[in-house]
Amino acid sequence: MSIPRRKACVECRQQKIRCDVEQVKKPHEPCTRCSKMKLECRILPTSTRNLRQTKAEMRRELEELKWNMRNDTNHVNSTPSSVIGTVDEVQSFPGYEPGPGTTISSTASGVNDSISPYENGPSRPSTRTGPGSQAHTLPRALNEYLVDAKKLQDCFSLFMTQYHPILPILDTALTPNDYYNLSPFLFWSIIVTGSRRYSDDPTILDRTSQLITPLAFSSMALRSTPIPVIQGLLILCTWRLPTYSMYKDMTHVLCGAAVHLATQIGLHIAGVGQDFARMPLKKDQDQKVLRAKLWMHCIIVSIRSSCAEGIPPLLIAEPPFAGDEREREEMALYLPADLLFLHKVHIVLLRAMSAMVRTDLKSPNCDANVLRSLISIFDSQLVGLAPCAKSELDTFQLNCARVHILAFHFFAHPTNPGPDLESLSRLYSLCVSIVQTANSMTQLSNFATVCPSFIDRTITLTGFAILKLARSPLAPHLDLNAGERAFFHAVQFSKAMSLQDNDLGARAATIMTNLWSSSKIFMRKNGLAESLGLRLRTRLSMSVSFDMFWYWREEFGHMSNPYNGEESTVPSNAHTQPTTPQYEKEEPVGQTALAPVAKFQPNPVNPVQQNPANPAVISFDTWDGSEYGVLPTVDQFPDYDWAASFNFSSGWPSMTMPPLENTGFNFG
């Protein structure tokens, strides 16, 4: 008699690890892993293969559910939102195999304006059965990191109440267990974003943010649930994972993957995606609308990601309902007004960036008249959209897009043909207004802690623009007191956006404060200050920010200037002593008002040592800046990483924000 093959429990089978469960005993004892992690150890009575449904069975079940929905009005209020794709659409994806107990979400209209994760049909089978299995959140593990049920529920609730209204692409009627059964990646994307301000256990953000990116790539490789994967990617791209280096930030890569996954399943095409399915699909208005919504969110997030990185957007972003006039009008009736507004704003921003790229921005002698004409055209288009803004947040996001367009005024040569004083004055006023609005919204709510990363980068850009204009010949005609208050509002905003020690938000605040106090900034080798020009000119509107980072490197990092043949503003032997500024102990943001003190000067600290674990890292004891003689295409990334060999493991020096004298500034 042959010995039956040992079966693994459900939890070990999902993780694809060896299971030592003893099945002879009735009931069986939990395996070692489930006992250690306090999970329910359950063995399926039959094999997974025998539980799979055929295509005909799934199609028949879908039709039955639709019929029941039409005849049971009470069921509408308790069923998830409309389905984006049907079973036939899902089965068209290579490698899809439905699991045991697989079911298809039925179609319901008018339940929720957000997008249901059940849109593409089948979900993962639940690993828990019995009464109340979906009523209580279950503990989950991510690569052996276990999070208990209460913390998961808290982070999930934080996401749905604070972050979801900004990016409404999920169905709020579903539970954490529903999302985990649908897609573990989408579930952990929700948890890692909701844990950004979870004070009861900050380690959740630290641990999950390190594990979520590998899970994202593995989920993209499976290809069985593309819609939930796209939704998870958009969440991670809207609220970037905390990091200390833009070079290590994977947001732009993940955003590109989301757009390509969306186009691969036909979200960019009007309709239900028949051209991308192997089976006939029914034309359903709900599916058409929900597909259009998700594609429009993909467009917005992609444009924002490219703009914040200073990278030309590579996206065909025409609306998915670009048919005849009647079709557009009918589709617009089903789409939220704020989504339509943001889509129009970012389409203008996309076209502006594309037009700017085609000009000779790399040359300081580019045609200023052409550049200023383009700026005027696209800025006028955005101003024309202002009456369509339905809320203060819509107007604020419109102005953020305007800043990225008006920032191209700095690409015009400051002396030939001369600065456009009127346009620069408007830019200054707009920057001050944006920061003041952000500060007001932060005082009334938690806007600074939940706003998308694109807004954070834009606030930093506005601060640098204010600094450049305040040190320019235009300064006597500007309200410098208002500009100074707005600048330090921007500094405090960056600090409030910081999630971890030494991350990008904290470093941006440090850079901005040092540069405001600098007396050498914008100084050229001829001894004259020139603040309206740009040396780094290949990062579109963000060239302003990246150029300012190099001013910081020159004065406070003692690095040579690699751009346009400019010499460093520090002595030639200064590169042997790379330094970082020291400050007094930092006070928590918003707890104390800033008291007047004198402006500070940074003091040198110990030089950075070479990393013994990585001999390839350049040592500043011998580096002379010659590495920057390579071609621009293979040049090092200009980044918040001021020096590649800095060791930040010991902690970035904290700082006390320099106050504003006689301004009455108080960041609530």
BAZA-249169 format. One record per residue (C-alpha): residue in three letters; x, y, z negated. Coordinates in steps of 0.1 Angstrom, whole numbers, plus 5000, padded with zeros to 4 digits. Example, Ala and Ser with C-alpha at 12.3 -4.5 7.8 and 13.67 -1.06 7.14 Angstrom:
2
ALA512349554922;SER513749894929;
***
This chain:
668
MET500050005000;SER501550345010;ILE501950604984;PRO499750914992;ARG501751235001;ARG502151474972;LYS500051794975;ALA501152134964;CYS498852374945;VAL497352664963;GLU499652924948;CYS502852734956;ARG501552654991;GLN500953024998;GLN504453114987;LYS505852805006;ILE507852674977;ARG508252334962;CYS505452234937;ASP505951984909;VAL502251954900;GLU501251604887;GLN498051504905;VAL497551154890;LYS496151294858;LYS492551404857;PRO492451694852;HIS495951764863;GLU498451964844;PRO499552304859;CYS502852304877;THR505852474863;ARG505552794883;CYS501852854876;SER502452784839;LYS505353024838;MET503453304856;LYS500053224840;LEU498353154873;GLU495452914879;CYS496952594893;ARG494452454918;ILE494652174944;LEU492452164974;PRO490451844976;THR491151795013;SER493751915037;THR493652265052;ARG493452125087;ASN490151955080;LEU488652275066;ARG489352485097;GLN486452615116;THR486152585154;LYS485552895176;ALA481952785182;GLU481252755145;MET482753095137;ARG480853255166;ARG477653085154;GLU478253195118;LEU478853555130;GLU475553555149;GLU473653425119;LEU475053685096;LYS474153965121;TRP470653825123;ASN470353815085;MET471554175084;ARG468954305107;ASN466154135088;ASP467354205052;THR467454585046;ASN468554525010;HIS471654345021;VAL472954655039;ASN473854835007;SER475954544994;THR477854455026;PRO481254595037;SER481354855065;SER481054785102;VAL483354535118;ILE485954675143;GLY486654355161;THR484754025164;VAL485953675161;ASP486753655198;GLU488953965196;VAL490853815166;GLN491353485183;SER493053655212;PHE496053725191;PRO498853475194;GLY499453255164;TYR496053305148;GLU494753005129;PRO491753045106;GLY492152905071;PRO489852695050;GLY486552865042;THR487253145067;THR484253375072;ILE483553675094;SER482354005080;SER479054095095;THR478054425110;ALA476354705091;SER475955065100;GLY475855375078;VAL477455205048;ASN480655405046;ASP482455665067;SER485855505060;ILE487155215079;SER486554865065;PRO489554625064;TYR487354345076;GLU487054515110;ASN489054255129;GLY487053965117;PRO488353675096;SER489853725062;ARG492253515042;PRO490453245021;SER490053324985;THR492253134961;ARG489753174933;THR486253024932;GLY483453014908;PRO481153274891;GLY482753604886;SER485853524907;GLN485553864925;ALA484254054895;HIS487554074877;THR490854174892;LEU493353884890;PRO497053914882;ARG499253904913;ALA502953834920;LEU505253994946;ASN508453794950;GLU508253664915;TYR507454014901;LEU504153964883;VAL501754254876;ASP498854194852;ALA495254244861;LYS494754564841;LYS497654754857;LEU496654634891;GLN493054764885;ASP494355094872;CYS496655154902;PHE493855044926;SER491455294910;LEU494055574911;PHE494455514948;MET490755514956;THR490055824936;GLN493056034944;TYR494755914976;HIS491955754996;PRO489956085002;ILE493056225020;LEU493355925042;PRO489955755044;ILE490755435063;LEU489555175037;ASP486255055025;THR485755164989;ALA483154894983;LEU485754614983;THR487554494952;PRO491354444947;ASN490654064951;ASP488954124984;TYR491954324997;TYR494454064985;ASN492453785002;LEU492353995033;SER495954095034;PRO498554085006;PHE500554355024;LEU497554595025;PHE496854514989;TRP500454594978;SER500454904999;ILE497455024979;ILE499154934946;VAL502555094953;THR500855414964;GLY498455424935;SER501355364911;ARG503155674921;ARG501755864891;TYR500855564869;SER502355674836;ASP501455354817;ASP504155154836;PRO506455354859;THR508355034866;ILE505654914890;LEU506555184915;ASP510255104911;ARG509854734917;THR507154724943;SER508755004964;GLN511854784968;LEU509854474978;ILE507054625000;THR509254695031;PRO510254325036;LEU506654235031;ALA505654485058;PHE507954335084;SER506953975076;SER503254075079;MET503854235112;ALA505453915124;LEU502453705115;ARG500153905138;SER497053725125;THR495454035107;PRO496654335127;ILE493954585115;PRO494854555077;VAL498554565086;ILE498054895105;GLN496055035076;GLY498854935051;LEU501555095074;LEU499555415077;ILE499355435039;LEU503055395034;CYS503755645061;THR501455905046;TRP502955875012;ARG506655785017;LEU508355544993;PRO510755714969;THR514355724981;TYR517355934977;SER518355945014;MET516356025045;TYR518855795063;LYS517455505043;ASP513855605047;MET511955355069;THR508855565073;HIS509455655110;VAL510155295119;LEU506955175101;CYS504955445117;GLY506155345152;ALA505254985144;ALA501755095134;VAL501155285166;HIS502454995187;LEU500354745169;ALA497354975175;THR498054995212;GLN498654625214;ILE495054555203;GLY493654835224;LEU492755095198;HIS493855365222;ILE491255265248;ALA487555365245;GLY485255085237;VAL485654755218;GLY488954655233;GLN487654405259;ASP490754445281;PHE492854315252;ALA490754015243;ARG490553675258;MET486853625251;PRO483853835261;LEU483054105235;LYS479754265228;LYS479554635232;ASP478854765198;GLN478655135190;ASP479855085154;GLN482954905166;LYS483655185191;VAL483355455165;LEU485555275139;ARG488155195164;ALA488255555175;LYS488655665138;LEU491555435132;TRP493355535164;MET492855905155;HIS494455845121;CYS497355665139;ILE497855975161;ILE497756215131;VAL500156015110;SER502555955139;ILE502756325148;ARG503356415112;SER506056165108;SER507956275139;CYS507556635130;ALA508756595094;GLU511856395107;GLY512656645134;ILE512256385161;PRO510356435194;PRO506956255191;LEU506855965216;LEU503055925218;ILE500355945243;ALA497756095221;GLU494756165242;PRO491456095224;PRO490155745227;PHE486755875238;ALA488156085268;GLY485355995292;ASP482856225308;GLU481456525289;ARG478356345278;GLU480356055264;ARG482556285244;GLU479556475230;GLU477856145220;MET481056005203;ALA481756335185;LEU478356295167;TYR479555985150;LEU482956115139;PRO483656315107;ALA484156685113;ASP487356705093;LEU488856415113;LEU487956585146;PHE489456905133;LEU492756745122;HIS492956555154;LYS492756885175;VAL495357055153;HIS497856775157;ILE497256745194;VAL498257105197;LEU501257045175;LEU502256745197;ARG501956945229;ALA503957225214;MET506756995203;SER506756835237;ALA506957165255;MET509757295232;VAL511856975238;ARG511857055276;THR513457395270;ASP517157435265;LEU517057445227;LYS520457305222;SER522157615237;PRO522257935216;ASN521758115249;CYS518457955258;ASP515858175274;ALA514258355245;ASN511458495266;VAL510258145277;LEU510658025241;ARG508658305226;SER505958265253;LEU505457905244;ILE505357985207;SER502658245213;ILE500558015235;PHE500457725210;ASP500157945179;SER497158115196;GLN495557775202;LEU495957685165;VAL494558025154;GLY491557965177;LEU490857645157;ALA490657825124;PRO486957895125;CYS486357515127;ALA488057455094;LYS485457335069;SER487557345037;GLU490557515021;LEU492557195027;ASP491757205064;THR492957565067;PHE496057485047;GLN496957195070;LEU496357415100;ASN498757675086;CYS501357405080;ALA501157315117;ARG501557685126;VAL504757705105;HIS506357425125;ILE505557615157;LEU506557965145;ALA509857815132;PHE511157795168;HIS511658175166;PHE514958095149;PHE516157925181;ALA516258265199;HIS519658425198;PRO519658685169;THR521558955189;ASN520858885226;PRO518058975234;GLY517459055197;PRO515058935171;ASP511258955176;LEU510559155144;GLU506859145147;SER506658765151;LEU509258705123;SER507158925100;ARG504058715108;LEU506058405100;TYR507258555067;SER503658645057;LEU502358295067;CYS505058115047;VAL504258325016;SER500558255021;ILE501057885025;VAL503157844993;GLN500658064974;THR497757844985;ALA499657524976;ASN500357674941;SER496657764937;MET495557424947;THR498057264923;GLN496857474894;LEU493257374901;SER493957004908;ASN496856754911;PHE497556854947;ALA501356864943;THR501356504931;VAL499156344956;CYS499656544988;PRO501156365019;SER504856375024;PHE504456585055;ILE503156875034;ASP506056835010;ARG508556865039;THR506657165053;ILE506757345019;THR510557305019;LEU510657435054;THR508657745044;GLY511057805015;PHE514057805038;ALA512358035063;ILE511558285035;LEU515258275024;LYS516558325060;LEU514158625065;ALA514858775031;ARG518558785039;SER518058935074;PRO517959295087;LEU514259265085;ALA514359255047;PRO513659625041;HIS510259585058;LEU509159275039;ASP507659225005;LEU510659064989;ASN509059024955;ALA506258814969;GLY508758624989;GLU510858544959;ARG507858424939;ALA506758204968;PHE510258064972;PHE510357944936;HIS506857814939;ALA508257604967;VAL511057484945;GLN508657384918;PHE506457214943;SER509456994954;LYS510156914918;ALA506556814912;MET506656584942;SER509656404928;LEU508956044917;GLN512355924906;ASP515556074894;ASN517756204922;ASP515156134949;LEU514556364979;GLY512156594960;ALA514556664932;ARG517456714955;ALA515556954977;ALA514757164946;THR518457164937;ILE519557274972;MET517057554974;THR517957694940;ASN521657684947;LEU521257854981;TRP519058134967;SER521758214942;SER524558194968;SER526358504979;LYS528258325007;ILE525258185026;PHE524958275063;MET528458415062;ARG530358375095;LYS534058365100;ASN534058725112;GLY532858825077;LEU529258915088;ALA526158755076;GLU523758615103;SER520658455088;LEU518358445118;GLY520558215139;LEU520757835139;ARG523857615142;LEU522057275141;ARG519557285170;THR518456935178;ARG515856855151;LEU513057075165;SER511357285137;MET513157085110;SER516457215124;VAL515957505099;SER515957275070;PHE518757055082;ASP520857355090;MET520357485055;PHE521557155041;TRP524857215059;TYR525157555043;TRP524857375010;ARG527557125020;GLU529857405030;GLU529657594997;PHE528757344971;GLY529957014987;HIS533157175002;MET532757005036;SER533957145069;ASN531357275093;PRO531057055124;TYR528757285144;ASN529557525172;GLY533257555162;GLU532457745130;GLU535057715103;SER534257625068;THR533457915044;VAL535657755018;PRO539457715016;SER541057445038;ASN542257245008;ALA538857254991;HIS537756925006;THR539956734982;GLN537656834953;PRO534156754963;THR531856884936;THR528256894925;PRO526757174904;GLN526157144867;TYR523057284850;GLU521457294817;LYS518857034807;GLU515757054828;GLU512357134812;PRO509356944824;VAL507457114852;GLY504457314841;GLN505157294804;THR507057614799;ALA507057944817;LEU510458044832;ALA512258294810;PRO514558564825;VAL518158454826;ALA521158564848;LYS521658394881;PHE524058104878;GLN527157984896;PRO527957614900;ASN530957464882;PRO533157184897;VAL532956834883;ASN535156534888;PRO535956434924;VAL534056144939;GLN535955814941;GLN535755564969;ASN533255294964;PRO535254974959;ALA532354754969;ASN532254915003;PRO535755005016;ALA534255135049;VAL532955445030;ILE535055745037;SER537055875007;PHE536956255003;ASP540456234989;THR541756185024;TRP538956295047;ASP539556605067;GLY536356625086;SER537756485118;GLU535056215118;TYR532656475131;GLY534556505164;VAL532456215178;LEU529756265204;PRO526456415191;THR524556095199;VAL526655895174;ASP527156165149;GLN526256105113;PHE522756185103;PRO522356535088;ASP520556445056;TYR519956515020;ASP522956285015;TRP525456565011;ALA528356335010;ALA528355975021;SER530555854993;PHE528856024964;ASN527955784937;PHE524555874924;SER524255574901;SER525355784871;GLY522556024876;TRP522156364894;PRO522856664871;SER519656814859;MET519057184861;THR517057474846;MET515257674872;PRO516558024876;PRO513658264866;LEU512258554884;GLU512758884866;ASN509659114862;THR507558904885;GLY505258744861;PHE505658404878;ASN504158114860;PHE503657774876;GLY500657624860;
***
